[in-house]
Amino acid sequence: LPEGTQRAQLRITAANGQVIKTVELTRAGEGQVNVNTNDLASGTYQYSLLVDGRLVNTRQMMVVKK
C-alpha cells in the first residue's frame, strides 16, 4: 500500500457478486494477507483491492476443501 493511504480493503466476493468477507488493511508497504477460509465453501471467489475507495485490482482464488 502506498504511504498516505487513508483506507484500504481486501474484498472477497462470490461468483454472483455478493460480498462474502472484507478485510481491513492497515499497514503501508508490501506485505501479505492470510485469509481464514473456514467459513467459505469450496469454489471460486474473487478478491479485490480497494485503496481510498478506488478499485486497484481484482483476482480469482479457489477454495478447495477435502
N, C-alpha and C positions, 0 to 999 in steps of 0.2 A: 504494500500500500504506500502511496506517496506520502511524504511528510506533509502535515497540514490537513490531512483528511479529517473531516468532521464526523462522518458516519459511514461505515462500510458493513455490508451484509453478504452472507452466502445464503442464497435462497434455493431450496430443493423443491422441485415440482414433479408431480406425477404426469403421465402421458396426456391426461386430459387438461393439464394446465393448473390443476389445484395445487396450491402451496401446501406442502407437507411439513416442512420444517424451515426455520430461519435461524441462522447462527450469526450473532453479532461479532464483528471482528474489531479488535481494539488496538492492535499493535501495528505501527508503521514499519515498512521494510518488507523483506522477503521472509517467508515462513511457510508453515504447513498447518492444515486443519484436520483433525481427526473427528469424524462424524460417527456417532453411535447409530448403527442401523438396526439395532434390536427390534425397534418398533416399526420397521419397514418390511413389507412383504417382498419376496423375490420379484424382480422385474427391472425394467429400465426407467431411469429417472433422469431429469436434467438438473444441473446446478448452475446458478447464475451468480456472478459477482456484481454487486451494485456498490458504487462509490459515490457518496454525496448525491444519491438519488438517480444517478446515471448508470445505465447498464454498460458494463465493461466487456463481459464475455459470457457465453453460455456453452457448456459442455455436457456430454452424457456420461452417466455412470450406470453400471449394472450391479444389482444386489443379488447374490446367489446364496441360497441357504440350503443346507443338506438335511 
